[in-house]
């Protein structure tokens, strides 16, 4: 009978993310200024986002903006 063979140890590989801007720490005026530099294309939530209160989402240039019933989320 042959001894059990140990599986080779797998080392996880990490890929770098694209540059992003975190708007949650920015002042509201600064966040709006960053948002206004790109054309806004909003996509209607047709079930692709789990939160049903999200009506529309803009994803662009490192900023994600969600339009909800309660207001805008950066």
C-alpha positions in Angstrom: 0.0 0.0 0.0 1.4 3.4 -1.0 1.4 6.3 1.6 -1.0 9.1 0.9 0.5 11.9 -1.1 0.4 15.4 0.3 -1.2 18.0 -1.8 1.1 20.8 -3.1 0.7 24.0 -1.1 -1.1 26.6 -3.2 0.0 30.2 -2.7 -2.8 32.8 -3.5 -2.1 35.2 -6.2 -3.3 38.8 -5.9 -3.9 41.1 -8.8 -3.7 44.9 -8.3 -6.9 46.9 -8.6 -7.3 49.9 -10.8 -6.8 53.3 -9.1 -9.9 54.4 -7.1 -11.2 57.4 -5.3 -12.9 56.9 -1.9 -15.7 59.4 -1.7 -17.0 58.5 1.7 -14.2 60.4 3.4 -14.4 63.4 1.1 -16.4 66.5 1.9 -19.7 66.6 0.0 -18.6 69.5 -2.2 -15.4 67.7 -3.1 -17.3 64.5 -3.8 -19.7 66.3 -6.2 -16.8 68.0 -7.9 -15.1 64.6 -8.5 -18.4 63.1 -9.7 -19.0 65.9 -12.2 -15.8 65.4 -14.2 -17.2 62.5 -16.1 -20.5 62.2 -18.1 -23.1 60.6 -15.9 -24.7 57.4 -17.2 -27.1 55.9 -14.8 -28.3 52.3 -15.0 -31.7 51.2 -13.8 -31.7 48.5 -11.1 -33.5 45.6 -12.7 -32.3 43.1 -10.0 -28.6 43.3 -10.6 -28.0 45.0 -7.2 -29.2 43.2 -4.1 -30.5 46.3 -2.3 -34.1 46.9 -3.7 -34.0 50.6 -2.5 -31.3 51.3 -5.1 -33.2 52.6 -8.2 -30.2 53.8 -10.4 -26.4 53.4 -10.2 -23.6 55.4 -11.9 -20.3 53.6 -12.0 -17.5 55.7 -13.5 -14.0 56.9 -13.1 -13.5 55.3 -9.7 -16.7 56.7 -8.3 -20.0 54.7 -7.7 -23.1 56.7 -7.1 -26.4 55.0 -6.1 -29.8 56.8 -6.4 -32.2 55.5 -3.7 -35.6 56.4 -2.4 -33.8 58.0 0.6 -31.3 60.0 -1.5 -27.9 59.8 -3.1 -25.2 57.3 -1.8 -21.6 57.8 -2.7 
